[in-house]
Structures are given as structure tokens and as C-alpha cells.
């Protein structure tokens, strides 16, 4: 079931202040020479039409599964594949 952008906006708006795990569309991402899976966890700090912001945010990398990114990350709605408040943000799970 695919959500419309307005429904996603309303649903995420209710989660401001809550911890969330987000998986994005890319197979892998590259940031500062580090390749990682598109799995982010953090606190929803802002939701606008078209994107949400996590701050603070943890990037789940294989060699650093709890890398605290120093800046907030905004994720466009169209790049969000899945998200959950049910998985603890400090959960360790295999990324390889």
C-alpha cells in the first residue's frame, strides 16, 4: 500500500520528537568516502511538505553501526522506502 505525500506528511508530523528508523531508496550511499546502507535512525525533529528531518541522527554503517552524524539530515518523502518506530534506534542488526 503506497501512501500519498499528504498522508505521509500527516503521519510523520505526529511522530515529531519520537525515535524512528528510516530506510531510503538507494542500494548504498557514499559520504566522505564511507560507503553505507541507506539506514538512518534518530529523532524526528521537523516535518515539512516533501521532507522530514532527523536530528540527532545515527547512520548505520558496517564498521561504525552507531555513527552519530554531526548535522541534521533531511530526507525527501519520495526517497523513503520504509520507516518504523517499533525498532529501537540502538538495535544492532547485520548490515552486510
N, C-alpha and C positions, 0 to 999 in steps of 0.2 A: 504494500500500500504506500503510495507516494504522497507526501504531504505538499500542499500548496505553500507558497512562500509566506502568505499571511497566517496560515495555521501554524507553521513552524515558528514564525515571529512570536505569536501569542503564547505558544508552548514554552519557548526558550525564555521569554520575558518573565514567566512565573518562576524560573529557575535562578534568577539573579541572586547571588550570594551562596548558591549551592555548588558543591563539587560535582564535576562532570568529566567523563572520559569521552573524547571525540575521535572518530576515525574519519580521515578525509579521503578523497578520491584517488590521489596519486599512489602508485605502487611503492615508490620510495621518494624521499626528498633529500636535498643536499643543503646543508647550512654550515658555512665556514669550514668546508672540506670534510664534514662528517655526513655520511650517508645514513639515513634512518628511516624506519617505517613511519607512516603518517598517523601516529597515535599520540594524542596530547591529553593531558589531564590537568585540571585546575579549577579555579573558582570562576563562575560566570560573573564578570564584572560589568558588562554592558551588552545590551541587545538593541540593535537598530534595524530598520528595514534593510535586508540584504546581507547583514553580517552580525556575528556575535564576537565578543572579546573575552578571552580568558586571562586572568591576572590574579595571583601569580600562576604561572603555567609550568608544567613539567613535561619535557619531551622524553618519550620512552625510546631510548637508544639501546642497542645491544650491549655496548661497552659501558654505558652510563644510564641505567634504567630510570634514574631519578634526577636527571639533569634539570636543574632549575634555570629556566631561560630568564635572562635579566630584564626582559621587556614584555609588556602585554602582547598577546598575539590575537589578531582579528582574523576570523575565518569566514569567508563568504558562504552563504547558505548553499549555493549550488555545488560547493566542494565537500559538503558534509554527507558522508555515506551512512554513518551511524553514530549514535551517542547514547549514553546511559548514566543514570545516577545510581544504579544498582551495584556497579563495580567500584570498590574502594580505590581511591586515587593512588594509594600506596601499595596496591596489589602487585605482586611480582608474577609475570607470566612470560612464557617463551616468546621471543621475537624473531628468532632465526628461521 
